[in-house]
C-alpha cells in the first residue's frame, strides 16, 4: 500500500476545512451571482455545502484508509470483471463500485432537503396567478441544478502529474483521468437534462405569458425574480439563463466531444488548449450562474492554483541547456543537465536508509525551437551520472500519409533540428519537468522481474536493467528477463542497448532477448508469464510499448492473476502509458 506524505495530507485537510468554513461564511455575506441561492433558501444552501464538503471529507478518509490498512486496500482493488468494460476500458473493481455508490448517494440524496423546499416555494409563487399546472418543472430544474453543483465541483479537481491528490495518495495518472472522464460525461448528461427540463418549463411559460399576472410574476431568464424586481436590481438578474445555456448546451458538450480519443489524437495540442480555455470560461459562467456553483468549485480552483504554482516554481520558469545527439540507426539522444549524483550513489544511499530509488523516471521536455507550447514525455534510458545528466532516447514517429502533417510531429521536428545542422551533436535550451516516478512498491520485493517492451518502449527497460545490475552486485537475488520486440533488428545497434547486453553477459540470472517481430511474429505473452512464475516467489512485470502491445501484455497478466486467485500476491505489474 502507498505510504502517505503527511505534509501533503495535512495540506489537503487544511484546504478542505478552510474552504468549508469560508464558503459557508460567504452565505452570510453579500452575493454577486445572478442567482443567489442563499437569499431564497439560506438553510438548505448551508446544508448543501455541509453535504458537499462532507462528501469530499469522506473520499479523503476512504483514500487514507486504503493507504494505511493493507487489507482494505487489497479488498477494494479486487476486480469483478475478467475483461475491461467497453465504455471505460477498465475492469470493474470493488473500490470503484463503493466510490460510485457513495458519490451517487450523497449527490442524489440532496433531493431530500431540496425538493420539499423548492416545491413549497414555487407553488407558493405560482398559486396566486393560477400557474401551478407545470410548475413542478421548475422544482426539478432546481433539484437537478444542485446535483450539478456537486458534479462540477468534483470534475474540476486537478488530475495532472502535479496533482496534490495524486501525489499524496500515489494514485496513477490513468486512474485520475478515468475518474475525470466519468465525472465529465455525467456532468454533460446532467447539464443537458437540467437545461431540457427548464426549457420545457419555458415552453409552458410562453403559452401563458399573454396573461399579465403570469408575465409579471416570472422573469423568463430568472424566474426567482419578478419583472418589477429585475428592473430594481438591474440587468444582472437576467444572466441566469444565458450563462447556463452557454455552459450546459455549448461549452460542456464541446469539451466532451473534442476530448474523445478519435479527435483528441488528431491534434493533442488543439484538444488541450481548447479544453483549458473552455474550462476557464465555463468556471466564470457557472459562478455567475448560481452562487452554490462557486462555493463547490472553490477547492478545485485552489488546487489548480497550487498545481500551476508548483510547475512554475520547479520547471516552467527555468531553462536548462541540453545536448541533442544523433545516436545512429534512427535514434536520437537527449542528455539533460547533471544532477550531481550518479545512479550508483543514489542506490547506495537508498539502501543505507532502507528506502528505494525508482529506476523509472519520466521527464517532460519543452524545446522552444521545436514548439513553444508542446512538451514531450520521456522515460529515461540512463539515470544521471556524476559527469552527465539523465539520457533520453527517441526515434521519429511512424510515417504519415501526408508529409506536411508528418513534419509537424515533435519527433520529426527534433530530427530535422539535428539533420539540418549536419552535426552529430547540438546544444540547445529546454524547459524540463521531472523526474516523475510511478508508485511501484512490488518492484523492490520481487524475486523475478519480467520486462515486456516494444519499439521505443525499451527505454524504461534499459534503466531497469542498470538499476537491477547495481543492486545485484551487492546482493545477488532473483532474476531479470527483458524481452524487447522490434520490427527492425538494426534498432538494437545502440550504445545504451550494448551496455545492457554486457550486463546480461555478466550476470547468469539476467536475460536480454531481442525479438524480431518481422520474422517471428508477436511475443507470446502467456508463455512469458508462465515461464517466470514459480511457486513461492513474487514476480513483477514492466510493460511498455504501443497501445495494442501493452493491452495484450496486460490481458495476459490479468488472466494469470485470475488463475492464481485474488488472494495471491505473487504477480504484480506496471504499464507505462502516455496514450493521449
Secondary structure as a PSIPRED ss2 file (coil, helix, strand):
# PSIPRED VFORMAT (PSIPRED V4.0)

   1 X C   1.000  0.000  0.000
   2 X C   1.000  0.000  0.000
   3 X C   1.000  0.000  0.000
   4 X C   1.000  0.000  0.000
   5 X C   1.000  0.000  0.000
   6 X H   0.000  1.000  0.000
   7 X H   0.000  1.000  0.000
   8 X H   0.000  1.000  0.000
   9 X H   0.000  1.000  0.000
  10 X H   0.000  1.000  0.000
  11 X H   0.000  1.000  0.000
  12 X H   0.000  1.000  0.000
  13 X H   0.000  1.000  0.000
  14 X H   0.000  1.000  0.000
  15 X H   0.000  1.000  0.000
  16 X H   0.000  1.000  0.000
  17 X H   0.000  1.000  0.000
  18 X H   0.000  1.000  0.000
  19 X H   0.000  1.000  0.000
  20 X H   0.000  1.000  0.000
  21 X H   0.000  1.000  0.000
  22 X H   0.000  1.000  0.000
  23 X H   0.000  1.000  0.000
  24 X H   0.000  1.000  0.000
  25 X H   0.000  1.000  0.000
  26 X H   0.000  1.000  0.000
  27 X C   1.000  0.000  0.000
  28 X C   1.000  0.000  0.000
  29 X C   1.000  0.000  0.000
  30 X C   1.000  0.000  0.000
  31 X C   1.000  0.000  0.000
  32 X C   1.000  0.000  0.000
  33 X C   1.000  0.000  0.000
  34 X C   1.000  0.000  0.000
  35 X C   1.000  0.000  0.000
  36 X C   1.000  0.000  0.000
  37 X H   0.000  1.000  0.000
  38 X H   0.000  1.000  0.000
  39 X H   0.000  1.000  0.000
  40 X H   0.000  1.000  0.000
  41 X C   1.000  0.000  0.000
  42 X H   0.000  1.000  0.000
  43 X H   0.000  1.000  0.000
  44 X H   0.000  1.000  0.000
  45 X H   0.000  1.000  0.000
  46 X H   0.000  1.000  0.000
  47 X H   0.000  1.000  0.000
  48 X H   0.000  1.000  0.000
  49 X H   0.000  1.000  0.000
  50 X H   0.000  1.000  0.000
  51 X H   0.000  1.000  0.000
  52 X H   0.000  1.000  0.000
  53 X H   0.000  1.000  0.000
  54 X H   0.000  1.000  0.000
  55 X H   0.000  1.000  0.000
  56 X H   0.000  1.000  0.000
  57 X H   0.000  1.000  0.000
  58 X H   0.000  1.000  0.000
  59 X H   0.000  1.000  0.000
  60 X H   0.000  1.000  0.000
  61 X H   0.000  1.000  0.000
  62 X H   0.000  1.000  0.000
  63 X H   0.000  1.000  0.000
  64 X H   0.000  1.000  0.000
  65 X H   0.000  1.000  0.000
  66 X H   0.000  1.000  0.000
  67 X H   0.000  1.000  0.000
  68 X H   0.000  1.000  0.000
  69 X C   1.000  0.000  0.000
  70 X H   0.000  1.000  0.000
  71 X H   0.000  1.000  0.000
  72 X H   0.000  1.000  0.000
  73 X H   0.000  1.000  0.000
  74 X H   0.000  1.000  0.000
  75 X H   0.000  1.000  0.000
  76 X H   0.000  1.000  0.000
  77 X C   1.000  0.000  0.000
  78 X C   1.000  0.000  0.000
  79 X E   0.000  0.000  1.000
  80 X C   1.000  0.000  0.000
  81 X C   1.000  0.000  0.000
  82 X C   1.000  0.000  0.000
  83 X C   1.000  0.000  0.000
  84 X C   1.000  0.000  0.000
  85 X C   1.000  0.000  0.000
  86 X C   1.000  0.000  0.000
  87 X C   1.000  0.000  0.000
  88 X C   1.000  0.000  0.000
  89 X C   1.000  0.000  0.000
  90 X C   1.000  0.000  0.000
  91 X C   1.000  0.000  0.000
  92 X C   1.000  0.000  0.000
  93 X E   0.000  0.000  1.000
  94 X H   0.000  1.000  0.000
  95 X H   0.000  1.000  0.000
  96 X H   0.000  1.000  0.000
  97 X H   0.000  1.000  0.000
  98 X H   0.000  1.000  0.000
  99 X H   0.000  1.000  0.000
 100 X H   0.000  1.000  0.000
 101 X H   0.000  1.000  0.000
 102 X H   0.000  1.000  0.000
 103 X H   0.000  1.000  0.000
 104 X H   0.000  1.000  0.000
 105 X H   0.000  1.000  0.000
 106 X H   0.000  1.000  0.000
 107 X H   0.000  1.000  0.000
 108 X H   0.000  1.000  0.000
 109 X C   1.000  0.000  0.000
 110 X C   1.000  0.000  0.000
 111 X H   0.000  1.000  0.000
 112 X H   0.000  1.000  0.000
 113 X H   0.000  1.000  0.000
 114 X H   0.000  1.000  0.000
 115 X H   0.000  1.000  0.000
 116 X H   0.000  1.000  0.000
 117 X H   0.000  1.000  0.000
 118 X H   0.000  1.000  0.000
 119 X H   0.000  1.000  0.000
 120 X H   0.000  1.000  0.000
 121 X H   0.000  1.000  0.000
 122 X H   0.000  1.000  0.000
 123 X H   0.000  1.000  0.000
 124 X H   0.000  1.000  0.000
 125 X H   0.000  1.000  0.000
 126 X H   0.000  1.000  0.000
 127 X H   0.000  1.000  0.000
 128 X C   1.000  0.000  0.000
 129 X C   1.000  0.000  0.000
 130 X C   1.000  0.000  0.000
 131 X C   1.000  0.000  0.000
 132 X C   1.000  0.000  0.000
 133 X C   1.000  0.000  0.000
 134 X C   1.000  0.000  0.000
 135 X C   1.000  0.000  0.000
 136 X H   0.000  1.000  0.000
 137 X H   0.000  1.000  0.000
 138 X H   0.000  1.000  0.000
 139 X H   0.000  1.000  0.000
 140 X H   0.000  1.000  0.000
 141 X H   0.000  1.000  0.000
 142 X H   0.000  1.000  0.000
 143 X H   0.000  1.000  0.000
 144 X H   0.000  1.000  0.000
 145 X H   0.000  1.000  0.000
 146 X H   0.000  1.000  0.000
 147 X H   0.000  1.000  0.000
 148 X H   0.000  1.000  0.000
 149 X H   0.000  1.000  0.000
 150 X H   0.000  1.000  0.000
 151 X H   0.000  1.000  0.000
 152 X H   0.000  1.000  0.000
 153 X H   0.000  1.000  0.000
 154 X H   0.000  1.000  0.000
 155 X H   0.000  1.000  0.000
 156 X C   1.000  0.000  0.000
 157 X C   1.000  0.000  0.000
 158 X C   1.000  0.000  0.000
 159 X C   1.000  0.000  0.000
 160 X C   1.000  0.000  0.000
 161 X C   1.000  0.000  0.000
 162 X C   1.000  0.000  0.000
 163 X C   1.000  0.000  0.000
 164 X H   0.000  1.000  0.000
 165 X H   0.000  1.000  0.000
 166 X H   0.000  1.000  0.000
 167 X H   0.000  1.000  0.000
 168 X H   0.000  1.000  0.000
 169 X H   0.000  1.000  0.000
 170 X C   1.000  0.000  0.000
 171 X C   1.000  0.000  0.000
 172 X C   1.000  0.000  0.000
 173 X H   0.000  1.000  0.000
 174 X H   0.000  1.000  0.000
 175 X H   0.000  1.000  0.000
 176 X H   0.000  1.000  0.000
 177 X H   0.000  1.000  0.000
 178 X H   0.000  1.000  0.000
 179 X H   0.000  1.000  0.000
 180 X H   0.000  1.000  0.000
 181 X H   0.000  1.000  0.000
 182 X H   0.000  1.000  0.000
 183 X H   0.000  1.000  0.000
 184 X H   0.000  1.000  0.000
 185 X H   0.000  1.000  0.000
 186 X H   0.000  1.000  0.000
 187 X H   0.000  1.000  0.000
 188 X H   0.000  1.000  0.000
 189 X H   0.000  1.000  0.000
 190 X H   0.000  1.000  0.000
 191 X H   0.000  1.000  0.000
 192 X H   0.000  1.000  0.000
 193 X H   0.000  1.000  0.000
 194 X H   0.000  1.000  0.000
 195 X H   0.000  1.000  0.000
 196 X H   0.000  1.000  0.000
 197 X H   0.000  1.000  0.000
 198 X H   0.000  1.000  0.000
 199 X H   0.000  1.000  0.000
 200 X H   0.000  1.000  0.000
 201 X H   0.000  1.000  0.000
 202 X H   0.000  1.000  0.000
 203 X H   0.000  1.000  0.000
 204 X H   0.000  1.000  0.000
 205 X H   0.000  1.000  0.000
 206 X H   0.000  1.000  0.000
 207 X H   0.000  1.000  0.000
 208 X H   0.000  1.000  0.000
 209 X C   1.000  0.000  0.000
 210 X C   1.000  0.000  0.000
 211 X C   1.000  0.000  0.000
 212 X H   0.000  1.000  0.000
 213 X H   0.000  1.000  0.000
 214 X H   0.000  1.000  0.000
 215 X H   0.000  1.000  0.000
 216 X H   0.000  1.000  0.000
 217 X H   0.000  1.000  0.000
 218 X C   1.000  0.000  0.000
 219 X E   0.000  0.000  1.000
 220 X C   1.000  0.000  0.000
 221 X C   1.000  0.000  0.000
 222 X E   0.000  0.000  1.000
 223 X C   1.000  0.000  0.000
 224 X C   1.000  0.000  0.000
 225 X C   1.000  0.000  0.000
 226 X C   1.000  0.000  0.000
 227 X H   0.000  1.000  0.000
 228 X H   0.000  1.000  0.000
 229 X H   0.000  1.000  0.000
 230 X H   0.000  1.000  0.000
 231 X H   0.000  1.000  0.000
 232 X H   0.000  1.000  0.000
 233 X H   0.000  1.000  0.000
 234 X C   1.000  0.000  0.000
 235 X H   0.000  1.000  0.000
 236 X H   0.000  1.000  0.000
 237 X H   0.000  1.000  0.000
 238 X H   0.000  1.000  0.000
 239 X H   0.000  1.000  0.000
 240 X H   0.000  1.000  0.000
 241 X H   0.000  1.000  0.000
 242 X H   0.000  1.000  0.000
 243 X H   0.000  1.000  0.000
 244 X H   0.000  1.000  0.000
 245 X H   0.000  1.000  0.000
 246 X H   0.000  1.000  0.000
 247 X H   0.000  1.000  0.000
 248 X H   0.000  1.000  0.000
 249 X H   0.000  1.000  0.000
 250 X H   0.000  1.000  0.000
 251 X H   0.000  1.000  0.000
 252 X H   0.000  1.000  0.000
 253 X H   0.000  1.000  0.000
 254 X H   0.000  1.000  0.000
 255 X H   0.000  1.000  0.000
 256 X H   0.000  1.000  0.000
 257 X H   0.000  1.000  0.000
 258 X H   0.000  1.000  0.000
 259 X C   1.000  0.000  0.000
 260 X C   1.000  0.000  0.000
 261 X H   0.000  1.000  0.000
 262 X H   0.000  1.000  0.000
 263 X H   0.000  1.000  0.000
 264 X H   0.000  1.000  0.000
 265 X C   1.000  0.000  0.000
 266 X C   1.000  0.000  0.000
 267 X C   1.000  0.000  0.000
 268 X H   0.000  1.000  0.000
 269 X H   0.000  1.000  0.000
 270 X H   0.000  1.000  0.000
 271 X H   0.000  1.000  0.000
 272 X H   0.000  1.000  0.000
 273 X H   0.000  1.000  0.000
 274 X H   0.000  1.000  0.000
 275 X H   0.000  1.000  0.000
 276 X H   0.000  1.000  0.000
 277 X H   0.000  1.000  0.000
 278 X H   0.000  1.000  0.000
 279 X H   0.000  1.000  0.000
 280 X H   0.000  1.000  0.000
 281 X H   0.000  1.000  0.000
 282 X H   0.000  1.000  0.000
 283 X H   0.000  1.000  0.000
 284 X H   0.000  1.000  0.000
 285 X H   0.000  1.000  0.000
 286 X H   0.000  1.000  0.000
 287 X H   0.000  1.000  0.000
 288 X H   0.000  1.000  0.000
 289 X H   0.000  1.000  0.000
 290 X C   1.000  0.000  0.000
 291 X H   0.000  1.000  0.000
 292 X H   0.000  1.000  0.000
 293 X H   0.000  1.000  0.000
 294 X H   0.000  1.000  0.000
 295 X H   0.000  1.000  0.000
 296 X H   0.000  1.000  0.000
 297 X H   0.000  1.000  0.000
 298 X H   0.000  1.000  0.000
 299 X H   0.000  1.000  0.000
 300 X H   0.000  1.000  0.000
 301 X H   0.000  1.000  0.000
 302 X H   0.000  1.000  0.000
 303 X H   0.000  1.000  0.000
 304 X H   0.000  1.000  0.000
 305 X H   0.000  1.000  0.000
 306 X H   0.000  1.000  0.000
 307 X H   0.000  1.000  0.000
 308 X H   0.000  1.000  0.000
 309 X H   0.000  1.000  0.000
 310 X H   0.000  1.000  0.000
 311 X H   0.000  1.000  0.000
 312 X H   0.000  1.000  0.000
 313 X H   0.000  1.000  0.000
 314 X H   0.000  1.000  0.000
 315 X H   0.000  1.000  0.000
 316 X H   0.000  1.000  0.000
 317 X C   1.000  0.000  0.000
 318 X C   1.000  0.000  0.000
 319 X C   1.000  0.000  0.000
 320 X E   0.000  0.000  1.000
 321 X E   0.000  0.000  1.000
 322 X E   0.000  0.000  1.000
 323 X E   0.000  0.000  1.000
 324 X E   0.000  0.000  1.000
 325 X E   0.000  0.000  1.000
 326 X E   0.000  0.000  1.000
 327 X E   0.000  0.000  1.000
 328 X E   0.000  0.000  1.000
 329 X C   1.000  0.000  0.000
 330 X C   1.000  0.000  0.000
 331 X E   0.000  0.000  1.000
 332 X E   0.000  0.000  1.000
 333 X E   0.000  0.000  1.000
 334 X E   0.000  0.000  1.000
 335 X E   0.000  0.000  1.000
 336 X C   1.000  0.000  0.000
 337 X C   1.000  0.000  0.000
 338 X C   1.000  0.000  0.000
 339 X C   1.000  0.000  0.000
 340 X C   1.000  0.000  0.000
 341 X C   1.000  0.000  0.000
 342 X C   1.000  0.000  0.000
 343 X H   0.000  1.000  0.000
 344 X H   0.000  1.000  0.000
 345 X H   0.000  1.000  0.000
 346 X H   0.000  1.000  0.000
 347 X H   0.000  1.000  0.000
 348 X H   0.000  1.000  0.000
 349 X H   0.000  1.000  0.000
 350 X H   0.000  1.000  0.000
 351 X H   0.000  1.000  0.000
 352 X H   0.000  1.000  0.000
 353 X C   1.000  0.000  0.000
 354 X C   1.000  0.000  0.000
 355 X C   1.000  0.000  0.000
 356 X C   1.000  0.000  0.000
 357 X C   1.000  0.000  0.000
 358 X C   1.000  0.000  0.000
 359 X C   1.000  0.000  0.000
 360 X C   1.000  0.000  0.000
 361 X C   1.000  0.000  0.000
 362 X E   0.000  0.000  1.000
 363 X E   0.000  0.000  1.000
 364 X E   0.000  0.000  1.000
 365 X E   0.000  0.000  1.000
 366 X E   0.000  0.000  1.000
 367 X C   1.000  0.000  0.000
 368 X C   1.000  0.000  0.000
 369 X C   1.000  0.000  0.000
 370 X C   1.000  0.000  0.000
 371 X C   1.000  0.000  0.000
 372 X C   1.000  0.000  0.000
 373 X C   1.000  0.000  0.000
 374 X C   1.000  0.000  0.000
 375 X C   1.000  0.000  0.000
 376 X E   0.000  0.000  1.000
 377 X E   0.000  0.000  1.000
 378 X E   0.000  0.000  1.000
 379 X E   0.000  0.000  1.000
 380 X C   1.000  0.000  0.000
 381 X C   1.000  0.000  0.000
 382 X E   0.000  0.000  1.000
 383 X C   1.000  0.000  0.000
 384 X C   1.000  0.000  0.000
 385 X C   1.000  0.000  0.000
 386 X C   1.000  0.000  0.000
 387 X C   1.000  0.000  0.000
 388 X C   1.000  0.000  0.000
 389 X C   1.000  0.000  0.000
 390 X C   1.000  0.000  0.000
 391 X E   0.000  0.000  1.000
 392 X E   0.000  0.000  1.000
 393 X E   0.000  0.000  1.000
 394 X E   0.000  0.000  1.000
 395 X E   0.000  0.000  1.000
 396 X C   1.000  0.000  0.000
 397 X C   1.000  0.000  0.000
 398 X C   1.000  0.000  0.000
 399 X C   1.000  0.000  0.000
 400 X C   1.000  0.000  0.000
 401 X C   1.000  0.000  0.000
 402 X C   1.000  0.000  0.000
 403 X H   0.000  1.000  0.000
 404 X H   0.000  1.000  0.000
 405 X H   0.000  1.000  0.000
 406 X H   0.000  1.000  0.000
 407 X H   0.000  1.000  0.000
 408 X C   1.000  0.000  0.000
 409 X C   1.000  0.000  0.000
 410 X H   0.000  1.000  0.000
 411 X H   0.000  1.000  0.000
 412 X H   0.000  1.000  0.000
 413 X H   0.000  1.000  0.000
 414 X H   0.000  1.000  0.000
 415 X H   0.000  1.000  0.000
 416 X H   0.000  1.000  0.000
 417 X H   0.000  1.000  0.000
 418 X H   0.000  1.000  0.000
 419 X H   0.000  1.000  0.000
 420 X C   1.000  0.000  0.000
 421 X C   1.000  0.000  0.000
 422 X C   1.000  0.000  0.000
 423 X C   1.000  0.000  0.000
 424 X C   1.000  0.000  0.000
 425 X E   0.000  0.000  1.000
 426 X E   0.000  0.000  1.000
 427 X E   0.000  0.000  1.000
 428 X E   0.000  0.000  1.000
 429 X E   0.000  0.000  1.000
 430 X E   0.000  0.000  1.000
 431 X E   0.000  0.000  1.000
 432 X E   0.000  0.000  1.000
 433 X E   0.000  0.000  1.000
 434 X E   0.000  0.000  1.000
 435 X E   0.000  0.000  1.000
 436 X E   0.000  0.000  1.000
 437 X C   1.000  0.000  0.000
 438 X C   1.000  0.000  0.000
 439 X C   1.000  0.000  0.000
 440 X C   1.000  0.000  0.000
 441 X H   0.000  1.000  0.000
 442 X H   0.000  1.000  0.000
 443 X H   0.000  1.000  0.000
 444 X H   0.000  1.000  0.000
 445 X H   0.000  1.000  0.000
 446 X C   1.000  0.000  0.000
 447 X C   1.000  0.000  0.000
 448 X E   0.000  0.000  1.000
 449 X E   0.000  0.000  1.000
 450 X E   0.000  0.000  1.000
 451 X E   0.000  0.000  1.000
 452 X E   0.000  0.000  1.000
 453 X E   0.000  0.000  1.000
 454 X E   0.000  0.000  1.000
 455 X H   0.000  1.000  0.000
 456 X H   0.000  1.000  0.000
 457 X H   0.000  1.000  0.000
 458 X H   0.000  1.000  0.000
 459 X H   0.000  1.000  0.000
 460 X H   0.000  1.000  0.000
 461 X H   0.000  1.000  0.000
 462 X H   0.000  1.000  0.000
 463 X H   0.000  1.000  0.000
 464 X H   0.000  1.000  0.000
 465 X H   0.000  1.000  0.000
 466 X H   0.000  1.000  0.000
 467 X H   0.000  1.000  0.000
 468 X H   0.000  1.000  0.000
 469 X H   0.000  1.000  0.000
 470 X H   0.000  1.000  0.000
 471 X H   0.000  1.000  0.000
 472 X H   0.000  1.000  0.000
 473 X H   0.000  1.000  0.000
 474 X H   0.000  1.000  0.000
 475 X C   1.000  0.000  0.000
 476 X C   1.000  0.000  0.000
 477 X C   1.000  0.000  0.000
 478 X C   1.000  0.000  0.000
 479 X E   0.000  0.000  1.000
 480 X E   0.000  0.000  1.000
 481 X E   0.000  0.000  1.000
 482 X E   0.000  0.000  1.000
 483 X E   0.000  0.000  1.000
 484 X E   0.000  0.000  1.000
 485 X E   0.000  0.000  1.000
 486 X E   0.000  0.000  1.000
 487 X C   1.000  0.000  0.000
 488 X C   1.000  0.000  0.000
 489 X H   0.000  1.000  0.000
 490 X H   0.000  1.000  0.000
 491 X H   0.000  1.000  0.000
 492 X H   0.000  1.000  0.000
 493 X C   1.000  0.000  0.000
 494 X C   1.000  0.000  0.000
 495 X H   0.000  1.000  0.000
 496 X H   0.000  1.000  0.000
 497 X H   0.000  1.000  0.000
 498 X H   0.000  1.000  0.000
 499 X H   0.000  1.000  0.000
 500 X H   0.000  1.000  0.000
 501 X H   0.000  1.000  0.000
 502 X H   0.000  1.000  0.000
 503 X H   0.000  1.000  0.000
 504 X H   0.000  1.000  0.000
 505 X H   0.000  1.000  0.000
 506 X H   0.000  1.000  0.000
 507 X C   1.000  0.000  0.000
 508 X C   1.000  0.000  0.000
 509 X C   1.000  0.000  0.000
 510 X E   0.000  0.000  1.000
 511 X E   0.000  0.000  1.000
 512 X E   0.000  0.000  1.000
 513 X E   0.000  0.000  1.000
 514 X E   0.000  0.000  1.000
 515 X E   0.000  0.000  1.000
 516 X E   0.000  0.000  1.000
 517 X H   0.000  1.000  0.000
 518 X H   0.000  1.000  0.000
 519 X H   0.000  1.000  0.000
 520 X H   0.000  1.000  0.000
 521 X C   1.000  0.000  0.000
 522 X C   1.000  0.000  0.000
 523 X C   1.000  0.000  0.000
 524 X C   1.000  0.000  0.000
 525 X H   0.000  1.000  0.000
 526 X H   0.000  1.000  0.000
 527 X H   0.000  1.000  0.000
 528 X H   0.000  1.000  0.000
 529 X H   0.000  1.000  0.000
 530 X H   0.000  1.000  0.000
 531 X H   0.000  1.000  0.000
 532 X H   0.000  1.000  0.000
 533 X C   1.000  0.000  0.000
 534 X C   1.000  0.000  0.000
 535 X C   1.000  0.000  0.000
 536 X C   1.000  0.000  0.000
 537 X C   1.000  0.000  0.000
 538 X C   1.000  0.000  0.000
 539 X E   0.000  0.000  1.000
 540 X E   0.000  0.000  1.000
 541 X E   0.000  0.000  1.000
 542 X E   0.000  0.000  1.000
 543 X E   0.000  0.000  1.000
 544 X E   0.000  0.000  1.000
 545 X C   1.000  0.000  0.000
 546 X C   1.000  0.000  0.000
 547 X H   0.000  1.000  0.000
 548 X H   0.000  1.000  0.000
 549 X H   0.000  1.000  0.000
 550 X H   0.000  1.000  0.000
 551 X H   0.000  1.000  0.000
 552 X H   0.000  1.000  0.000
 553 X H   0.000  1.000  0.000
 554 X H   0.000  1.000  0.000
 555 X H   0.000  1.000  0.000
 556 X H   0.000  1.000  0.000
 557 X H   0.000  1.000  0.000
 558 X H   0.000  1.000  0.000
 559 X H   0.000  1.000  0.000
 560 X H   0.000  1.000  0.000
 561 X H   0.000  1.000  0.000
 562 X H   0.000  1.000  0.000
 563 X H   0.000  1.000  0.000
 564 X H   0.000  1.000  0.000
 565 X C   1.000  0.000  0.000
 566 X C   1.000  0.000  0.000
 567 X C   1.000  0.000  0.000
 568 X C   1.000  0.000  0.000
 569 X C   1.000  0.000  0.000
 570 X C   1.000  0.000  0.000
 571 X E   0.000  0.000  1.000
 572 X E   0.000  0.000  1.000
 573 X E   0.000  0.000  1.000
 574 X E   0.000  0.000  1.000
 575 X E   0.000  0.000  1.000
 576 X E   0.000  0.000  1.000
 577 X C   1.000  0.000  0.000
 578 X C   1.000  0.000  0.000
 579 X C   1.000  0.000  0.000
 580 X C   1.000  0.000  0.000
